Amino acid sequence: MSLEGKVAIVTGAGSKKGIGKAIALCLAQKGADIVAADIDIKGAEEVAEEIKELGKRAIGVEVNVTNEESVGQMVGTALRQFGKVDILVNNAGITQPVKTIDTTEADWDRVIAVNLKGVFLCSKAVLRPMMEQKHGRIINLSSVSAKRGGGVYGGSHYSAAKAGILGFAKSLAREVVEHGITVNSVAPGLIATEIRVGLPMEKERAIWETIPMKRPGTAMEVAETVAFLASDSAAYITGEDIDINGGSHMD
Ligand SMILES: NC(=O)c1ccc[n+]([C@@H]2O[C@H](COP(=O)([O-])OP(=O)(O)OC[C@H]3O[C@@H](n4cnc5c(N)ncnc54)[C@H](O)[C@@H]3O)[C@@H](O)[C@H]2O)c1
């Protein structure tokens, strides 16, 4: 499963214990050069430094995935530095544990903008270069919340955005298949990252009891599946979503 010679953009890669960082490191370990992009530029640059220590090329780039101009600059920087973009991982995301009755219009707009509009803007921005090279891999971070509703960590806006990603990915997959581009998603269950910090341990352990594997997943377990989808081994897979949830939801 080599990614030697590939160039990957990973959004939301700047979180210290995040899935994006694990994806960036995992793709680099398999040979890819990395554009670590995040609204937190310091975090993104730290991850890029870690990747350079692995002997791969990497840059940290500031991006706000909700802003088309900022996204265009991110892709422009990637093309200038590395000459191409083979892989886009749409990982940047935010959540908010709130009931619908308490969700404000501003909450709704913010969560939909980062999680769903961001996926649209970043995907659109890499399409032309991927079409020209007749090859590309777009991989989105959806969530188990897309399939069975939210819960302690995310509200209905989060579930709606993550379900929206699945519809968007299938539609885009059909549009771009003739250009050699595949579009797939992963749907993690509970993963041990900072996005869910704040819940008391006894509540967290009660959630573990509902998972057949009785534990949260690791960011690296998500990253390995993303790396598979980015590789030539997944050449015949498009419009698909892969659950990574210890059995907590099966479809
Ligand atoms: N952790 C879980 O249990 C879990 C489960 C299912 C899905 N996911 C999804 O996986 C992805 C990563 O989650 P995580 O747990 O690593 O979260 P995290 O909070 O650790 O990392 C998210 C990153 O996105 C960045 N970000 C936020 N808004 C941004 C914006 N507008 N532009 C650019 N970057 C922005 C943040 O700075 C942060 O570095 C998210 O899409 C999340 O919804 C996480």
The ligand as an ORCA input file, in Angstrom:
! r2SCAN-3c Opt
* xyz 0 1
  N     -13.255     12.109     17.406
  C     -14.321     11.413     17.102
  O     -14.847     10.638     17.906
  C     -14.915     11.549     15.701
  C     -15.932     10.650     15.328
  C     -16.480     10.745     14.073
  C     -16.036     11.704     13.183
  N     -15.055     12.577     13.560
  C     -14.642     13.585     12.577
  O     -13.240     13.464     12.347
  C     -12.694     14.744     12.028
  C     -11.529     15.067     12.959
  O     -11.999     15.044     14.290
  P     -11.036     15.136     15.544
  O     -11.668     14.353     16.613
  O      -9.649     14.862     15.155
  O     -11.228     16.691     15.897
  P     -10.207     17.783     16.448
  O     -11.037     18.841     17.085
  O      -9.130     17.137     17.250
  O      -9.566     18.352     15.106
  C     -10.318     19.113     14.180
  C      -9.389     20.072     13.486
  O     -10.144     20.863     12.550
  C      -9.657     22.198     12.614
  N     -10.669     23.142     12.121
  C     -11.823     23.529     12.742
  N     -12.462     24.452     12.008
  C     -11.705     24.656     10.889
  C     -11.838     25.487      9.757
  N     -12.883     26.327      9.606
  N     -10.883     25.449      8.797
  C      -9.811     24.623      8.934
  N      -9.624     23.820      9.994
  C     -10.562     23.821     10.958
  C      -9.336     22.428     14.080
  O      -8.441     23.516     14.250
  C      -8.733     21.073     14.461
  O      -7.325     21.062     14.278
  C     -13.851     15.746     12.156
  O     -14.417     15.960     10.870
  C     -14.836     15.013     13.043
  O     -16.152     15.463     12.861
  C     -14.480     12.518     14.801
*
